[in-house]
Amino acid sequence: MQIRWKLRMAAAQREVWTAAQLRRLLAERAGLEMSSASVSALFAKHPAQLKLSTLAALCTALECTPNDLIEVDTTAIQRPVQPAVAAVVPQVAVGRGRSMPPM
């Protein structure tokens, strides 16, 4: 499964070009005060995690739906078949040394 973060594209489609513009919209339309650094991080890269309340505020500020911000590819990942591991059998060294006398 792959997740694609599309905030920048959704914002651009609504003529929001900078993180500062988005920050103002979040405050005005959604009542969410975020630091400049936090909004810049959301704007610049794929977030590792996102609160649902932040997602809702982004949707409110940009007048969009979560589908406009996130694209989820649910195609099953094809994993290569692992070859069977051969059983490891310890080898006994047979030497040509002197024979031991019986005990």
Secondary structure in CASP SS format (residue, H / E / C, confidence):
PFRMAT SS
TARGET T0000
AUTHOR 0000-0000-0000
METHOD secondary structure of the structure
MODEL  1
M C 1.00
Q E 1.00
I E 1.00
R E 1.00
W E 1.00
K C 1.00
L H 1.00
R H 1.00
M H 1.00
A H 1.00
A H 1.00
A H 1.00
Q H 1.00
R C 1.00
E C 1.00
V C 1.00
W C 1.00
T C 1.00
A H 1.00
A H 1.00
Q H 1.00
L H 1.00
R H 1.00
R H 1.00
L H 1.00
L H 1.00
A H 1.00
E H 1.00
R H 1.00
A H 1.00
G C 1.00
L C 1.00
E C 1.00
M C 1.00
S C 1.00
S H 1.00
A H 1.00
S H 1.00
V H 1.00
S H 1.00
A H 1.00
L H 1.00
F H 1.00
A H 1.00
K C 1.00
H C 1.00
P C 1.00
A C 1.00
Q C 1.00
L C 1.00
K C 1.00
L H 1.00
S H 1.00
T H 1.00
L H 1.00
A H 1.00
A H 1.00
L H 1.00
C H 1.00
T H 1.00
A H 1.00
L H 1.00
E C 1.00
C C 1.00
T C 1.00
P H 1.00
N H 1.00
D H 1.00
L H 1.00
I E 1.00
E E 1.00
V E 1.00
D E 1.00
T C 1.00
T C 1.00
A C 1.00
I C 1.00
Q C 1.00
R C 1.00
P C 1.00
V C 1.00
Q C 1.00
P C 1.00
A C 1.00
V C 1.00
A C 1.00
A C 1.00
V C 1.00
V C 1.00
P C 1.00
Q C 1.00
V C 1.00
A C 1.00
V C 1.00
G C 1.00
R C 1.00
G C 1.00
R C 1.00
S C 1.00
M C 1.00
P C 1.00
P C 1.00
M C 1.00
END
